[in-house]
Amino acid sequence: MSDKGGPDKVVVQPGDLRASAGIAKTLGEELSTPVQNAVDTSTTASGQLTG
């Protein structure tokens, strides 16, 4: 971030924004399966407790 814009402005470098977006996308892809497995397991467990 640069302070060229003054104290009331945020300056974003396009390359930095693209890099952050890439990291966020990768994390989402890596966590998709484990999170879905946790949801499925929780749903199964809660279904067995109904009654």
C-alpha positions in Angstrom: 0.0 0.0 0.0 1.2 3.5 -0.8 0.6 6.7 1.1 0.4 8.7 -2.1 -3.4 8.9 -1.8 -3.3 10.6 1.6 -4.7 9.4 4.9 -8.3 9.1 3.7 -7.6 6.9 0.7 -6.7 3.3 0.2 -4.4 2.4 -2.7 -4.5 -1.1 -4.0 -2.0 -2.5 -6.4 -3.7 -4.7 -9.1 -0.9 -7.4 -8.9 -1.4 -7.6 -5.1 -5.1 -7.9 -5.5 -4.8 -10.6 -8.1 -2.4 -12.5 -5.8 -4.7 -12.3 -2.9 -7.6 -13.5 -5.0 -5.6 -16.4 -6.2 -4.8 -17.4 -2.6 -8.4 -17.1 -1.6 -9.5 -19.3 -4.6 -6.9 -21.9 -3.8 -7.9 -22.1 -0.1 -11.6 -22.4 -1.1 -10.8 -25.3 -3.5 -8.6 -27.0 -0.9 -11.2 -26.7 1.9 -14.2 -27.6 -0.2 -14.0 -31.4 0.2 -13.2 -31.4 4.0 -16.0 -28.9 4.7 -18.5 -30.9 2.7 -17.4 -34.1 4.5 -17.9 -32.4 7.8 -21.4 -31.2 6.8 -22.4 -34.7 5.6 -21.1 -36.3 8.8 -23.0 -33.7 10.9 -26.2 -34.2 9.0 -25.9 -38.0 9.4 -25.2 -37.7 13.1 -28.1 -35.3 13.7 -30.4 -37.5 11.7 -29.6 -40.5 13.9 -30.3 -38.4 17.1 -33.8 -37.4 15.9 -36.5 -39.2 17.7 
